[in-house]
Amino acid sequence: MSNMPKIGIFSGKEVCAILEGLGFANIRQSGSHIIMQQKTATGTITVPVPNHKEIKIGTLQSIIRQSGAKKTNFMR
């Protein structure tokens, strides 16, 4: 067993706060999803974040992949 830190359990609001720290902006809410967006030199990255108390690990991994963020930003 390795002692590598694991991706933590976060709420939707916590994930949005982390993404805001990485330059994303909360542009709107569509139902239970908060739409986060970041403008880059090559275009715009849009990431939907479910506004749930606990985001499932697979969903969080998808958010990390879509946003281009490092997994280390989501370690507990």
SEPASE-864294 format. One record per residue: x negated, z negated, y negated of N, C-alpha, C, O in turn; residue in three letters. Coordinates in Angstrom, 2 decimals, always signed. Each point is the difference from the previous one (the first is absolute). Layout:
SITE, X, Z, Y, X, Z, Y, X, Z, Y, X, Z, Y, ALA
...
% end
This chain:
SITE, -0.84, +0.00, +1.19, +0.84, +0.00, -1.19, -0.88, +0.00, -1.25, -0.97, -0.75, -0.10, MET
SITE, +1.33, +1.60, -0.84, -0.77, +0.04, -1.25, +0.66, -0.90, -1.03, +1.19, -0.31, +0.08, SER
SITE, -1.97, -0.11, -1.05, +0.51, -0.87, -1.06, +0.34, +0.79, -1.25, -0.01, -0.55, -1.11, ASN
SITE, +0.32, +1.84, +1.27, +0.33, +0.81, -1.17, +1.31, -0.49, -0.60, +0.94, -0.32, +0.73, MET
SITE, -0.86, +0.26, -2.07, +1.26, -0.42, -0.60, +1.08, +1.02, +0.29, -0.25, +1.21, +0.06, PRO
SITE, +1.46, -1.70, +0.11, +1.11, +0.88, +0.32, +0.83, +0.28, -1.25, -0.02, -0.76, -0.97, LYS
SITE, +0.73, +1.88, +1.02, +0.92, +0.31, -1.08, +1.07, -1.09, -0.01, +0.52, -0.38, +1.05, ILE
SITE, -0.21, -0.12, -2.22, +0.94, -1.11, -0.12, +1.45, +0.43, +0.00, +0.33, +1.18, +0.00, GLY
SITE, +0.53, -2.18, -0.01, +1.44, +0.22, -0.14, +0.32, -0.16, -1.48, -0.31, -1.02, -0.60, ILE
SITE, +0.93, +2.02, +0.01, +0.31, -0.01, -1.42, +1.47, +0.33, -0.21, +0.64, +0.65, +0.82, PHE
SITE, -0.12, -1.12, -1.95, +1.34, +0.42, -0.41, -0.15, +1.30, -0.78, -1.10, +0.38, -0.40, SER
SITE, +2.21, +0.30, +0.18, -0.02, +1.23, -0.79, -0.54, -0.24, -1.40, -0.76, +0.82, -0.52, GLY
SITE, +1.16, -1.93, -0.08, -0.46, -0.30, -1.36, -1.51, -0.24, -0.03, -0.68, +0.42, -0.95, LYS
SITE, +0.14, -1.08, +1.98, -1.45, -0.24, +0.07, -0.76, +1.33, +0.14, -1.04, +0.20, -0.63, GLU
SITE, +1.56, +0.70, +1.47, -0.64, +1.31, +0.18, +0.01, +0.75, -1.32, -1.00, +0.63, -0.37, VAL
SITE, +2.13, -0.67, -0.36, +0.09, +0.67, -1.30, -1.02, -0.58, -0.98, -0.62, +0.74, -0.77, CYS
SITE, +0.44, -2.06, +0.79, -0.97, -0.65, -0.89, -1.42, +0.47, +0.32, -0.80, +0.24, -0.91, ALA
SITE, +0.47, -0.12, +2.20, -1.33, +0.48, +0.40, -0.18, +1.44, -0.47, -1.04, +0.35, -0.55, ILE
SITE, +2.07, +0.49, +0.77, -0.09, +1.40, -0.41, -0.13, +0.12, -1.52, -0.72, +0.86, -0.50, LEU
SITE, +1.43, -1.72, -0.24, -0.11, +0.01, -1.47, -1.43, -0.31, -0.42, -0.52, +0.59, -0.95, GLU
SITE, -0.12, -1.51, +1.66, -1.39, -0.33, -0.27, -0.95, +1.16, +0.28, -1.12, +0.05, -0.52, GLY
SITE, +1.58, +0.90, +1.34, -0.81, +1.17, +0.35, +0.37, +1.22, -0.86, -0.45, +1.12, +0.26, LEU
SITE, +1.29, -1.35, -1.29, +0.31, +1.09, -0.92, +1.34, +0.67, +0.21, +0.30, +0.99, -0.67, GLY
SITE, +0.51, -1.50, +1.59, +1.33, +0.57, +0.21, +0.99, -0.63, -0.97, -0.20, -1.13, -0.46, PHE
SITE, +1.26, +1.86, +0.16, +1.04, -0.52, -0.89, +1.33, +0.03, +0.75, +0.27, +0.90, +0.79, ALA
SITE, +0.56, -1.91, -1.04, +1.34, -0.06, +0.57, +0.87, +0.92, -0.86, +0.32, -0.33, -1.14, ASN
SITE, +0.06, +1.49, +1.70, +0.75, +0.95, -0.83, +1.50, -0.12, +0.13, +0.74, +0.32, -0.94, ILE
SITE, -0.27, -0.78, +2.11, +1.45, -0.19, +0.16, +0.27, -0.70, +1.32, -0.89, -0.19, +0.83, ARG
SITE, +2.15, -0.18, -0.64, +0.43, -0.56, +1.27, +1.14, +0.85, +0.51, +0.94, +0.30, -0.73, GLN
SITE, -1.03, +0.09, +1.99, +1.04, +0.82, +0.63, +0.52, -0.78, +1.20, -0.64, -0.03, +1.05, SER
SITE, +1.80, -0.58, -1.21, +0.53, -0.85, +1.07, -0.92, -1.17, +0.23, -0.33, -0.73, -0.94, GLY
SITE, -0.11, +0.53, +2.19, -0.88, -1.14, +0.30, -1.47, +0.38, -0.10, -0.86, -0.79, +0.39, SER
SITE, +0.55, +1.98, -0.90, -1.39, +0.43, -0.10, -0.46, +0.07, -1.45, +0.69, +0.53, -0.87, HIS
SITE, -1.88, -1.08, +0.63, -0.63, +0.06, -1.32, -0.95, +1.19, +0.06, -0.83, +0.10, +0.91, ILE
SITE, +0.95, +0.80, -1.87, -0.83, +1.21, -0.01, -1.20, -0.24, -0.93, +0.15, -0.17, -1.20, ILE
SITE, -1.35, +0.16, +1.81, -1.24, -0.21, -0.73, -0.70, +1.35, -0.16, +0.02, +0.83, +0.91, MET
SITE, -0.63, -0.61, -2.07, -0.62, +1.29, -0.26, -1.32, -0.17, -0.75, -0.16, -0.89, -0.83, GLN
SITE, -0.78, +1.78, +1.15, -1.29, +0.02, -0.68, -0.36, +1.45, -0.31, +0.05, +0.87, +0.87, GLN
SITE, -0.41, -0.62, -2.13, -0.43, +1.35, -0.39, -1.51, +0.09, +0.21, -0.75, -0.89, -0.40, LYS
SITE, +0.31, +1.97, +1.04, -1.42, +0.23, +0.24, -0.40, +1.33, -0.61, +0.84, +0.73, -0.52, THR
SITE, -2.12, -0.43, +0.58, -0.49, +1.27, -0.56, +0.59, +1.19, +0.76, +0.17, +1.08, -0.57, ALA
SITE, +0.12, -1.27, +1.84, +0.50, +1.10, +0.83, +1.51, +0.02, +0.16, +0.54, +0.92, +0.61, THR
SITE, +0.17, -1.91, -1.15, +1.46, -0.04, +0.13, +0.53, -1.41, -0.08, -0.57, -0.87, -0.67, GLY
SITE, +1.67, +0.65, +1.36, +0.66, -1.30, -0.05, +0.20, -0.52, +1.41, +0.41, +0.75, +0.89, THR
SITE, -0.72, -2.03, -0.68, +0.24, -0.65, +1.30, +1.25, -0.84, -0.16, +0.07, -0.86, -0.88, ILE
SITE, +0.92, +1.10, +1.73, +1.24, -0.78, -0.03, +0.13, -0.75, +1.32, -0.10, +0.60, +1.07, THR
SITE, +0.33, -1.91, -1.15, +0.10, -0.83, +1.19, +1.27, -0.84, -0.07, +0.15, -0.81, -0.91, VAL
SITE, +0.78, +1.00, +1.87, +1.17, -0.88, +0.05, -0.36, -1.31, +0.70, -0.63, +0.00, +1.05, PRO
SITE, +1.04, -1.12, -1.64, -0.27, -1.32, +0.58, +1.34, -0.70, +0.23, +0.76, -0.22, -0.94, VAL
SITE, -0.44, -0.12, +2.22, +1.26, -0.71, +0.23, -0.03, -1.38, -0.64, -0.98, -0.73, +0.13, PRO
SITE, +2.05, +0.38, -0.84, +0.06, -1.30, -0.68, +0.55, -1.04, +0.99, +1.11, -0.50, -0.16, ASN
SITE, -1.92, +0.19, +1.18, +0.40, -0.96, +1.02, -0.86, -1.26, -0.10, -1.06, +0.01, -0.62, HIS
SITE, +1.55, -1.09, +1.23, -0.76, -1.26, -0.01, -1.30, +0.16, +0.78, -1.03, -0.56, -0.36, LYS
SITE, +1.10, +1.34, +1.47, -1.17, +0.24, +0.85, -0.05, +1.47, +0.36, +0.94, +0.54, +0.58, GLU
SITE, -2.05, +0.10, -0.91, -0.17, +1.41, +0.35, -0.69, +0.08, +1.35, -1.02, -0.65, +0.22, ILE
SITE, +1.58, +1.45, +0.68, -0.58, +0.15, +1.34, -1.38, +0.61, -0.10, -0.30, +0.76, -0.93, LYS
SITE, -0.56, -1.08, +1.90, -1.40, +0.42, -0.03, -0.14, +1.52, -0.02, -0.85, +0.52, -0.72, ILE
SITE, +1.66, +0.19, +1.50, -0.07, +1.46, +0.02, +0.38, +0.60, -1.34, -0.60, +0.98, -0.44, GLY
SITE, +1.59, -1.56, -0.20, +0.44, +0.45, -1.33, -1.11, -0.24, -1.01, -0.28, +0.85, -0.84, THR
SITE, -0.35, -2.03, +0.92, -1.08, -0.32, -0.93, -1.18, +0.95, +0.20, -0.61, +0.45, -0.97, LEU
SITE, +0.29, -0.13, +2.23, -1.09, +0.94, +0.27, +0.32, +1.38, -0.58, -0.88, +0.68, -0.51, GLN
SITE, +2.14, -0.28, +0.59, +0.43, +1.28, -0.57, -0.14, -0.01, -1.53, -0.43, +0.98, -0.59, SER
SITE, +0.80, -2.10, -0.04, -0.13, -0.15, -1.46, -1.48, +0.10, -0.39, -0.34, +0.66, -0.98, ILE
SITE, -0.53, -1.33, +1.75, -1.44, +0.03, -0.28, -0.52, +1.43, +0.11, -0.77, +0.46, -0.85, ILE
SITE, +1.19, +0.25, +1.91, -0.44, +1.38, +0.22, +0.49, +0.92, -1.13, -0.78, +0.78, -0.55, ARG
SITE, +2.06, -0.89, +0.20, +0.56, +0.85, -1.05, -0.64, -0.26, -1.36, -0.24, +0.93, -0.77, GLN
SITE, -0.06, -2.21, +0.48, -0.52, -0.35, -1.32, -1.49, +0.30, -0.13, -0.52, +0.11, -1.11, SER
SITE, -0.17, +0.02, +2.24, -1.44, +0.21, -0.04, -0.76, -1.29, -0.28, -1.20, +0.03, -0.29, GLY
SITE, +1.90, -1.17, +0.36, -0.63, -1.31, -0.26, -0.87, -0.40, +1.19, +0.18, +0.50, +1.11, ALA
SITE, -1.11, -1.40, -1.36, -0.83, -0.54, +1.09, +0.79, -1.10, +0.71, +0.73, -0.77, -0.63, LYS
SITE, -0.90, +0.70, +1.94, +0.67, -1.06, +0.77, -0.41, -1.39, -0.46, +0.76, -0.96, +0.12, LYS
SITE, -1.98, +0.86, -0.67, -0.49, -1.32, -0.43, +0.86, -0.58, -1.13, +0.00, -1.21, -0.22, THR
SITE, +0.72, +2.08, -0.51, +0.90, -0.50, -1.05, +1.19, -0.76, +0.58, +0.68, -0.74, -0.71, ASN
SITE, -0.43, +0.93, +2.02, +1.18, -0.57, +0.63, -0.35, -1.02, +1.08, +0.79, -0.23, +0.92, PHE
SITE, -1.98, -0.38, -1.02, -0.42, -1.03, +0.95, +0.44, -1.37, -0.53, +0.04, -0.23, -1.21, MET
SITE, +0.29, -0.65, +2.12, +0.37, -1.38, -0.37, -1.13, -0.93, +0.36, +0.10, -1.21, -0.22, ARG
% end
